[in-house]
Amino acid sequence: MSREERMARAGDYVLGLMDEKERTRAERDMEVDAEFRDCVIHLAERFHAFDKDVAPAEVPGDMWQTVAARIADMPQMTAADIARDRLDLTTFQAPDPSRKGILQLKRPYAHQFAGWRGGLIAACLIGALGVGYLSGQAMGPAPEPVVVVVLADEDNAPGAFVEAYGNDAVRIVPLVDFEVPQGKTLEVWTLYDREVGPVSLGTFGRSTEITLQGPDQPMPQPEQLYEITLEDAPGSPVGRPTGPILVKGLAVRPPR
């Protein structure tokens, strides 16, 4: 399985788009596939910035103490000891039945991330995020995005994840398989100034993780619009979107 396929699968898991069978298999694979696990942790850390409005609540009984104790028994979680120390075992966000997936996003057709095994994986992710455990950390710190964006379609279903950096580059992680007919291409746009209008950040021909180097532009800001349109290849001839908008979203600053 390629990294692009792992990232797309991790997106389905984090956003709660898997059915029960797929979720169980993903959690089992997370224990043996370090690269897939890192993709899940990476996306969970990035998406965490988008949903912070659930009030903390007391955890019933000793559930999270038990969960934390089990983290140390998972050999693949190299940061487990530190994670257990960092994990707040007195309060935690109580599940909201209207929120689905590991991030408890409001997704009406997503599965509810529940059960003891789900709690264990969630706690592992929380602990890992608490110590900055990200994909590629052993090779040195990865560049930090200035803003991150979840791009959604007209039904508010997530379709792509974007990281925008301070060097005019953006990393695109499709979460769905965009249909790109022959003679068409996907084009990424941003709107940082209404007087300037939409600015193209580049094109790509299929649903795969890709980094695009855009033109010189101001530092990305929260609430900045990003979108992907379907254009005639090799791209919009007028420097403005001419095709249908597939997904769009507003940027937020990632948690530090």
C-alpha positions in Angstrom: 0.0 0.0 0.0 1.4 3.4 -1.0 1.6 6.4 1.4 -1.1 8.1 -0.6 -3.4 5.1 -0.1 -2.5 5.0 3.6 -3.2 8.7 4.0 -6.6 8.4 2.3 -7.5 5.4 4.5 -6.3 7.3 7.6 -8.6 10.2 6.6 -11.6 7.9 6.5 -10.7 6.5 9.9 -10.1 9.9 11.6 -13.2 11.4 10.1 -15.4 8.4 11.0 -16.3 7.4 7.5 -15.6 3.7 7.9 -18.2 1.1 8.7 -17.7 -1.2 11.7 -15.8 -3.9 9.8 -13.4 -1.4 8.2 -12.8 0.4 11.5 -12.0 -2.8 13.3 -9.5 -3.8 10.5 -7.9 -0.3 10.6 -7.4 -0.5 14.3 -5.8 -3.9 14.0 -3.6 -2.7 11.2 -2.6 0.3 13.3 -0.9 -2.1 15.7 1.4 -3.6 13.0 1.7 -1.0 10.3 3.8 1.9 11.7 3.4 4.1 8.6 -0.4 3.8 8.6 -0.4 4.6 12.4 1.7 7.6 11.7 -0.7 8.8 9.0 -3.6 8.5 11.5 -1.7 10.4 14.2 -0.6 13.1 11.7 -4.2 13.7 10.4 -5.7 13.6 13.9 -3.3 16.2 15.1 -4.0 18.5 12.2 -7.8 18.0 12.3 -7.9 18.6 16.1 -7.9 22.4 15.4 -11.3 22.2 13.8 -13.5 21.0 16.6 -13.0 22.3 20.1 -16.5 23.2 21.1 -17.4 20.2 23.2 -17.3 21.0 26.9 -15.1 18.8 29.1 -16.9 16.4 31.3 -16.0 14.0 34.2 -15.0 10.5 33.0 -17.0 7.8 34.7 -15.1 5.4 37.0 -11.6 4.4 36.2 -12.0 4.0 32.4 -9.2 6.3 31.4 -6.8 5.0 34.1 -7.3 1.6 32.6 -6.9 2.9 29.1 -3.7 4.7 30.0 -2.3 1.6 31.7 -2.8 -0.4 28.5 -1.0 2.2 26.4 2.3 1.2 27.9 1.7 -2.4 26.8 1.6 -1.5 23.1 5.2 -1.9 21.9 4.7 0.3 18.8 3.9 3.4 20.9 7.4 4.4 21.6 6.3 7.6 23.4 3.8 5.7 25.6 5.4 6.3 29.0 5.6 10.1 28.4 2.2 10.1 26.9 0.7 8.5 30.0 2.2 11.2 32.1 0.9 13.9 29.9 -2.6 12.4 29.5 -5.2 14.2 31.8 -7.0 11.3 33.5 -9.4 13.5 35.5 -11.3 15.2 32.6 -12.0 14.3 29.1 -14.4 15.3 26.4 -17.5 13.1 26.8 -18.8 11.6 23.6 -21.7 13.5 22.0 -24.1 11.2 20.2 -24.4 13.7 17.4 -20.7 13.7 16.8 -19.0 10.8 14.9 -15.5 9.5 14.4 -12.4 9.8 16.4 -12.5 13.6 16.3 -16.3 13.7 17.2 -17.0 15.7 14.2 -20.7 16.4 13.4 -21.1 13.9 10.5 -24.6 12.6 10.2 -23.7 9.5 8.2 -20.4 8.5 10.0 -20.1 5.7 12.5 -19.9 6.5 16.2 -16.3 5.9 17.5 -17.1 4.0 20.6 -16.2 1.0 22.7 -13.2 0.1 24.9 -11.0 -0.7 21.9 -11.9 2.6 20.3 -11.1 4.4 23.5 -7.7 2.7 23.6 -6.8 3.9 20.2 -8.1 7.4 20.9 -6.0 7.6 24.1 -3.0 6.5 22.2 -3.5 9.3 19.7 -4.1 11.8 22.4 -1.0 10.8 24.2 1.0 10.8 21.1 -0.2 14.3 20.2 0.7 15.5 23.6 4.4 14.8 23.0 4.4 15.9 19.4 4.7 12.4 18.0 4.4 13.0 14.2 5.2 11.1 11.1 8.9 11.4 10.3 9.9 12.8 13.7 12.8 10.4 14.0 14.3 12.0 10.9 14.1 15.5 12.3 11.3 18.0 12.7 9.0 18.4 9.7 8.1 21.9 8.4 5.1 23.3 10.2 2.2 24.6 8.2 1.1 28.2 8.9 -2.6 27.2 8.4 -4.5 24.0 7.7 -7.8 23.6 5.9 -10.4 20.9 5.5 -12.1 21.3 2.1 -15.7 20.1 2.0 -18.2 19.6 -0.8 -21.6 21.2 -1.0 -23.0 18.5 1.4 -20.3 19.4 3.9 -18.5 16.1 3.4 -14.7 16.4 3.7 -13.0 15.9 0.4 -9.4 17.1 0.9 -7.0 18.3 3.6 -4.6 21.2 2.9 -1.5 22.4 4.7 -0.3 25.9 3.7 3.3 26.9 4.4 5.1 30.2 4.7 7.1 29.6 1.5 4.1 29.7 -0.8 3.8 25.9 -0.9 0.7 23.9 -0.1 0.4 20.2 0.5 -2.9 18.6 -0.7 -4.1 15.3 0.8 -7.3 14.2 -1.1 -9.7 12.3 1.2 -11.9 11.1 -1.7 -11.2 9.9 -5.2 -12.0 12.9 -7.4 -13.2 11.9 -10.8 -11.0 13.6 -13.4 -12.2 13.0 -17.0 -9.8 13.0 -19.9 -8.8 16.5 -20.9 -9.5 17.8 -17.4 -7.4 18.7 -14.4 -7.8 19.6 -10.7 -6.7 23.2 -9.9 -6.1 24.6 -6.4 -7.0 28.2 -5.6 -6.8 30.6 -2.7 -8.4 34.0 -2.0 -6.3 36.1 0.3 -7.5 39.5 -1.0 -10.9 40.1 -2.7 -9.4 43.0 -4.7 -6.7 40.6 -6.1 -9.2 37.8 -6.6 -8.6 34.0 -6.7 -5.0 33.0 -7.1 -4.0 29.6 -8.6 -1.6 27.5 -6.5 -1.2 24.9 -9.2 -2.8 21.8 -10.8 -2.7 18.1 -10.3 -4.2 15.3 -12.5 -5.5 12.7 -10.0 -6.4 12.2 -6.4 -3.0 11.8 -4.8 -1.1 13.5 -2.1 1.0 16.3 -3.6 2.9 19.5 -2.7 2.4 22.4 -5.0 4.6 25.5 -5.2 2.4 28.6 -5.6 3.3 32.1 -6.7 4.6 34.7 -4.4 1.8 35.7 -2.0 1.3 37.1 1.6 1.6 34.8 4.6 -1.5 32.5 4.8 -4.0 33.7 7.4 -6.9 32.1 9.3 -10.2 32.4 7.5 -8.4 32.5 4.1 -10.4 30.6 1.5 -9.0 27.6 -0.4 -10.8 25.5 -3.0 -10.3 22.9 -5.7 -12.0 23.2 -9.1 -12.2 21.0 -12.1 -10.7 22.8 -15.1 -9.9 22.1 -18.7 -6.3 20.8 -18.9 -3.7 22.2 -18.4 -5.5 24.7 -16.2 -7.8 27.7 -16.3 -6.8 29.9 -19.3 -8.0 33.1 -17.7 -6.3 32.9 -14.3 -9.6 32.6 -12.5 -11.8 29.5 -11.7 -14.0 28.6 -14.7 -15.0 25.1 -13.8 -17.2 23.7 -11.0 -16.0 24.0 -7.4 -15.5 20.5 -6.0 -14.5 21.3 -2.4 -13.7 24.5 -0.5 -12.9 25.6 3.1 -11.6 28.3 5.4 -8.1 28.0 7.0 -7.4 27.8 10.7 -4.1 27.9 12.6 -3.0 24.4 13.6 -2.5 23.6 17.3 1.1 24.0 18.5 
